[in-house]
Amino acid sequence: MLTPDELKAAVPRGMLAFPLTDFDSGNAFERNGYVRRLEWLAGYKPAAFFIAGGAGEFFSLTPAEFSAVVETAVKTCGGKLPVIAASGFGTRTAIEYARESERLGADGILLLPPYLTEGSQEGLRAHIAAVCKSTQLGVIVYNRANCRLAADTVAKLAQDCPNLIGFKDGVGDTEQLTAIRSALGTRLVFLNGMPTAETYARAYRGIGIPVYSSAIFNFVPRTALQFQQAVNAGDDATVDAVLRDFILPYARIRNRQPGYAVSIVKAGAAIVGRSAGPVRPPLSDCTPDEVAMLRALIEKLGPQE
């Protein structure tokens, strides 16, 4: 396992991958397919795997399934690249998930927003601090939905929780991000965690946040890496072309239904011969017409292997 400081240094080194969780036709976790998926994606050398996160349908996994997913990822990729496991729901449950991930040998925790209810800044601070203090692993907090943190809250957490090493943003409020980065400096690593983060990659890089997580890496890894390289190199012509020809049309399909941020990734994986099975309710799979539209976009990109 990496120390929190080692994890903080490792995360910004490249693409952040959020592998899908494989389900079979009966909607049970399919371990062998998951191993093949991780081995395939690891070959493209991402900076880290975020396991059982949003794209991995964390919300739908039973505790036993969660343990099986994390254990499989650690056994498959542990020591080769960082394995960061999700945690979430209420505070006590989130602590149990964090401790289980540590027991299984994960390198870090991505703390998702609390389940359902809104909280005050003090309540959110207490929730995040309790999870951080329950584990020795490095923790990245996901600023999204009902966990939207003020700069003062993040500064207090950074002071009280040495193993809080990252801030993943899924809100897109430039003023908020600027205030937090101004208050924290280099104390935390900042990540672009917007849906289809490529859409925002150039803007986030402009405010000093070049690192992002990529959902499309799950099925078009070559294109995902080429796009990231173009953003980092200031190759605006390539960035504009990929946005126009793939990312923006892809996002229009994703926006057709709530939850399609996961469904469309599973559709893409199936199209390229790397099916992870269906999504679990309350998500719904893309329609045949939508799959056909996505297939046409993928085919224009060329081979990914």
C-alpha positions as CSV (number, residue, x, y, z in Angstrom):
1,M,0.0,0.0,0.0
2,L,1.1,3.5,-0.7
3,T,1.4,6.1,2.0
4,P,-0.9,9.2,1.6
5,D,2.1,11.3,0.4
6,E,3.1,8.6,-2.1
7,L,-0.5,8.4,-3.4
8,K,-0.7,12.2,-3.7
9,A,2.4,12.2,-5.8
10,A,1.2,9.3,-8.0
11,V,-2.2,10.5,-8.9
12,P,-1.2,13.5,-11.1
13,R,1.1,11.4,-13.3
14,G,-1.3,10.5,-16.0
15,M,-4.8,9.4,-16.9
16,L,-7.2,8.5,-14.1
17,A,-9.3,5.4,-14.9
18,F,-12.6,4.4,-13.5
19,P,-13.2,0.8,-14.6
20,L,-16.7,-0.5,-15.1
21,T,-17.8,-3.3,-12.9
22,D,-18.6,-6.5,-14.8
23,F,-22.0,-8.2,-14.4
24,D,-23.1,-11.4,-16.0
25,S,-26.5,-12.0,-17.7
26,G,-28.0,-12.6,-14.2
27,N,-26.6,-9.3,-13.0
28,A,-24.1,-10.9,-10.6
29,F,-20.5,-9.7,-10.3
30,E,-18.4,-11.5,-13.0
31,R,-14.9,-11.8,-11.6
32,N,-13.1,-13.2,-14.6
33,G,-14.4,-10.6,-17.0
34,Y,-13.4,-7.9,-14.5
35,V,-9.9,-9.3,-14.3
36,R,-9.6,-9.2,-18.1
37,R,-10.9,-5.6,-18.1
38,L,-8.4,-4.4,-15.5
39,E,-5.5,-6.2,-17.3
40,W,-6.5,-4.6,-20.7
41,L,-6.8,-1.1,-19.3
42,A,-3.6,-1.4,-17.2
43,G,-1.8,-2.0,-20.4
44,Y,-2.4,1.7,-21.3
45,K,-0.6,2.7,-18.1
46,P,-3.2,4.9,-16.3
47,A,-1.9,6.8,-13.3
48,A,-4.5,5.0,-11.0
49,F,-7.5,2.8,-11.0
50,F,-10.6,4.2,-9.1
51,I,-12.4,1.0,-8.2
52,A,-16.2,0.6,-7.6
53,G,-16.7,4.3,-8.1
54,G,-19.5,6.0,-10.0
55,A,-18.7,4.2,-13.3
56,G,-18.3,1.0,-11.3
57,E,-21.9,1.4,-10.0
58,F,-20.8,1.6,-6.3
59,F,-24.4,2.5,-5.3
60,S,-25.7,-0.9,-6.5
61,L,-23.1,-3.2,-5.0
62,T,-23.8,-5.2,-1.8
63,P,-21.1,-5.0,0.9
64,A,-20.0,-8.5,-0.1
65,E,-19.8,-7.6,-3.8
66,F,-17.9,-4.4,-2.9
67,S,-15.3,-6.5,-1.1
68,A,-15.0,-8.9,-4.0
69,V,-14.5,-6.1,-6.5
70,V,-11.8,-4.4,-4.4
71,E,-10.1,-7.7,-3.6
72,T,-10.0,-8.6,-7.3
73,A,-8.6,-5.2,-8.3
74,V,-5.9,-5.4,-5.6
75,K,-4.9,-8.9,-6.5
76,T,-4.9,-8.0,-10.2
77,C,-3.2,-4.6,-10.2
78,G,-1.8,-4.1,-6.7
79,G,1.8,-3.0,-6.8
80,K,1.5,-2.1,-10.5
81,L,-0.5,1.0,-10.2
82,P,-2.5,2.6,-7.3
83,V,-5.9,1.1,-6.5
84,I,-8.3,3.6,-5.0
85,A,-11.6,2.3,-3.7
86,A,-14.8,4.2,-3.3
87,S,-16.6,4.8,0.0
88,G,-19.9,6.5,0.7
89,F,-23.4,6.4,2.2
90,G,-23.7,7.5,5.8
91,T,-20.7,8.2,8.0
92,R,-20.6,4.9,9.9
93,T,-21.1,2.9,6.7
94,A,-18.5,5.0,4.9
95,I,-16.1,4.2,7.7
96,E,-16.8,0.5,7.3
97,Y,-16.1,0.6,3.6
98,A,-12.9,2.6,4.1
99,R,-11.6,0.1,6.7
100,E,-12.5,-2.8,4.5
101,S,-10.6,-1.3,1.6
102,E,-7.6,-0.8,3.8
103,R,-7.9,-4.4,5.0
104,L,-7.9,-5.7,1.4
105,G,-4.8,-3.8,0.5
106,A,-6.2,-0.8,-1.5
107,D,-3.9,2.3,-1.7
108,G,-6.5,5.0,-1.1
109,I,-10.2,6.1,-0.7
110,L,-12.4,8.2,-2.9
111,L,-15.1,9.5,-0.6
112,L,-18.4,9.9,-2.5
113,P,-21.1,12.3,-1.3
114,P,-23.2,11.2,1.7
115,Y,-26.4,9.3,0.9
116,L,-29.5,11.3,0.1
117,T,-29.6,14.0,2.7
118,E,-28.1,17.5,2.5
119,G,-25.8,18.7,5.3
120,S,-24.4,21.9,6.6
121,Q,-20.8,22.7,6.1
122,E,-20.1,21.6,9.7
123,G,-21.9,18.4,9.2
124,L,-20.0,17.6,6.0
125,R,-16.8,18.5,7.7
126,A,-17.5,16.1,10.6
127,H,-18.5,13.4,8.1
128,I,-15.3,13.7,6.0
129,A,-13.1,14.0,9.1
130,A,-14.6,10.9,10.7
131,V,-13.8,8.8,7.6
132,C,-10.3,10.2,7.3
133,K,-9.5,9.5,10.9
134,S,-10.8,5.9,10.5
135,T,-8.1,4.9,8.1
136,Q,-4.4,5.3,7.4
137,L,-5.1,5.4,3.6
138,G,-5.0,8.6,1.6
139,V,-8.5,10.1,1.1
140,I,-9.8,12.1,-1.9
141,V,-13.1,13.8,-1.3
142,Y,-15.6,14.2,-4.2
143,N,-17.0,17.7,-4.3
144,R,-20.4,17.0,-6.0
145,A,-24.1,17.1,-5.6
146,N,-25.0,17.3,-1.8
147,C,-21.3,17.5,-0.8
148,R,-20.4,20.9,-2.1
149,L,-17.6,22.2,0.1
150,A,-16.7,25.8,1.0
151,A,-13.1,26.9,1.0
152,D,-13.0,27.3,4.8
153,T,-14.4,23.8,5.2
154,V,-11.7,22.3,3.0
155,A,-9.0,24.3,4.7
156,K,-10.1,23.1,8.1
157,L,-10.2,19.5,6.9
158,A,-6.7,19.8,5.4
159,Q,-5.4,21.1,8.7
160,D,-7.1,18.4,10.8
161,C,-6.7,15.3,8.5
162,P,-3.1,14.7,7.3
163,N,-4.3,11.8,5.1
164,L,-6.8,14.0,3.2
165,I,-4.7,14.3,0.0
166,G,-7.1,15.2,-2.8
167,F,-10.1,17.2,-3.9
168,K,-12.1,15.9,-6.9
169,D,-14.5,18.5,-8.3
170,G,-17.7,17.5,-10.0
171,V,-19.4,20.9,-9.7
172,G,-17.6,23.2,-12.1
173,D,-17.8,26.4,-10.1
174,T,-14.7,28.3,-11.1
175,E,-15.0,30.9,-8.4
176,Q,-15.3,28.1,-5.7
177,L,-12.3,26.2,-7.1
178,T,-10.2,29.3,-7.3
179,A,-11.0,30.2,-3.7
180,I,-10.2,26.6,-2.5
181,R,-6.9,26.4,-4.4
182,S,-5.9,29.9,-3.2
183,A,-6.5,28.7,0.4
184,L,-4.9,25.3,0.1
185,G,-2.0,25.9,-2.4
186,T,-0.3,22.6,-3.0
187,R,-1.6,20.9,0.2
188,L,-4.1,18.8,-1.9
189,V,-4.0,17.4,-5.4
190,F,-7.0,18.8,-7.4
191,L,-8.8,16.6,-10.0
192,N,-11.3,17.5,-12.7
193,G,-14.2,15.0,-12.0
194,M,-16.9,16.5,-14.2
195,P,-19.1,14.2,-16.2
196,T,-17.3,13.5,-19.5
197,A,-14.3,15.4,-18.1
198,E,-12.8,15.9,-21.5
199,T,-15.4,18.5,-22.2
200,Y,-14.0,20.7,-19.4
201,A,-10.3,19.6,-19.6
202,R,-9.0,22.7,-21.3
203,A,-10.8,25.1,-19.0
204,Y,-9.7,23.2,-15.9
205,R,-6.1,23.2,-17.1
206,G,-6.4,27.0,-17.5
207,I,-7.1,27.4,-13.8
208,G,-4.3,25.0,-12.8
209,I,-6.1,21.7,-12.6
210,P,-4.7,19.5,-15.5
211,V,-5.5,16.1,-14.0
212,Y,-8.9,14.5,-14.8
213,S,-10.7,11.2,-14.7
214,S,-11.9,9.7,-18.0
215,A,-14.9,7.5,-18.5
216,I,-14.3,7.1,-22.2
217,F,-10.9,5.5,-21.3
218,N,-13.1,2.4,-20.6
219,F,-13.7,1.8,-24.3
220,V,-11.6,4.1,-26.5
221,P,-8.4,4.3,-24.4
222,R,-6.2,5.3,-27.3
223,T,-8.4,8.3,-28.1
224,A,-8.7,9.2,-24.5
225,L,-4.9,9.3,-24.1
226,Q,-4.4,11.2,-27.4
227,F,-6.9,13.8,-26.3
228,Q,-5.1,14.2,-22.9
229,Q,-1.8,14.6,-24.6
230,A,-3.2,17.2,-26.9
231,V,-4.7,19.2,-24.0
232,N,-1.4,19.1,-22.1
233,A,0.6,20.1,-25.2
234,G,-1.7,23.0,-26.1
235,D,-2.6,21.3,-29.4
236,D,-5.9,23.2,-29.9
237,A,-6.5,21.8,-33.4
238,T,-6.5,18.2,-32.1
239,V,-8.6,19.1,-29.0
240,D,-11.2,21.0,-31.1
241,A,-11.4,18.1,-33.7
242,V,-12.0,15.4,-31.0
243,L,-14.5,17.6,-29.2
244,R,-16.4,18.3,-32.4
245,D,-16.3,14.8,-33.9
246,F,-16.6,12.6,-30.8
247,I,-16.9,14.2,-27.3
248,L,-19.7,16.6,-27.9
249,P,-21.9,14.2,-29.9
250,Y,-21.2,11.5,-27.3
251,A,-22.3,14.0,-24.5
252,R,-25.6,14.6,-26.4
253,I,-26.4,10.9,-26.2
254,R,-25.3,10.8,-22.6
255,N,-27.7,13.7,-21.7
256,R,-30.8,11.9,-23.1
257,Q,-31.5,10.1,-19.8
258,P,-30.5,10.4,-16.2
259,G,-27.9,7.9,-15.3
260,Y,-26.6,7.6,-18.9
261,A,-23.2,8.7,-17.8
262,V,-22.7,5.0,-16.8
263,S,-25.0,3.4,-19.3
264,I,-23.3,4.9,-22.3
265,V,-19.9,3.7,-21.1
266,K,-21.2,0.2,-20.8
267,A,-22.7,0.5,-24.3
268,G,-19.3,1.7,-25.6
269,A,-17.5,-1.2,-23.9
270,A,-19.8,-3.7,-25.6
271,I,-19.4,-2.1,-29.0
272,V,-15.6,-2.5,-28.9
273,G,-15.9,-6.2,-27.7
274,R,-15.2,-5.5,-24.0
275,S,-18.8,-5.9,-22.7
276,A,-19.3,-5.5,-18.9
277,G,-22.9,-6.6,-19.1
278,P,-25.9,-4.5,-18.3
279,V,-26.3,-1.7,-15.9
280,R,-28.3,-2.3,-12.7
281,P,-31.6,-0.6,-11.9
282,P,-32.4,2.2,-11.3
283,L,-30.1,2.8,-14.3
284,S,-31.3,1.7,-17.7
285,D,-29.4,0.6,-20.7
286,C,-29.1,2.7,-23.8
287,T,-31.7,2.0,-26.5
288,P,-30.7,0.2,-29.8
289,D,-30.9,3.5,-31.7
290,E,-28.6,5.2,-29.2
291,V,-26.2,2.3,-29.4
292,A,-26.2,2.6,-33.2
293,M,-25.4,6.3,-32.9
294,L,-22.6,5.6,-30.5
295,R,-21.2,2.8,-32.7
296,A,-21.0,5.2,-35.6
297,L,-19.0,7.7,-33.5
298,I,-16.6,5.0,-32.3
299,E,-16.0,3.6,-35.8
300,K,-14.8,7.0,-37.0
301,L,-12.1,7.0,-34.4
302,G,-10.3,3.9,-35.8
303,P,-8.8,1.0,-34.0
304,Q,-8.1,1.3,-30.2
305,E,-6.0,-1.8,-29.7
